[in-house]
Amino acid sequence: MTAGLELIRKESGWGRADLAYAVSYPLLTNESGAKFGKTAAGTSVWLDPLRTSPFRFYQYWLDADDRDVGKYLRTFTLFDRARIENLEAQQTAHRRLA
């Protein structure tokens, strides 16, 4: 990413090479440290119903480890902090979040 930014800034014909940015996000892992992502075995889930059926999509999130649900809610939803913390408190009270 930084090499790409440097190339843009050096070779840019845009006139405003300072408008080039790169964004990085920490690797998302589950509680056991395994990678979460489309390239990880068994974790492919797509929004396209031709690639992941609605049932499979629902089942994927239902099968998520309870210890990971708070992290997934923070990453994949627009829920505010208070709502997520409330759900985590319910989970601590032995209720299933997924």
NORKABEL-V405751 format. One line per field, one symbol per residue. ss: DSSP state (2 for helix, 1 for strand, 0 for the rest). phi: phi as a letter, one per 20 degrees, with the letter a starting at -180 (. if undefined). psi: psi as a letter, one per 20 degrees, with the letter a starting at -180 (. if undefined). Layout:
ss->???
phi->???
psi->???
This chain:
ss->02222222222000002220000000001000001000000000000000000222222222000222222222220000222222222222000000
phi->.ffffffgffdfefncffeecccccggecefenffdrfefgmdfbcffffdcfgfffffgffeffgfefgffffedcdffgfffffffffffemdefg
psi->ghhggggghhjpjhhmiijpqqpqpqpprahiiqppriippjjppqioihhoqhghgghghhiqphiiggghghgjrjqrgggghghhhhghjkqpg.
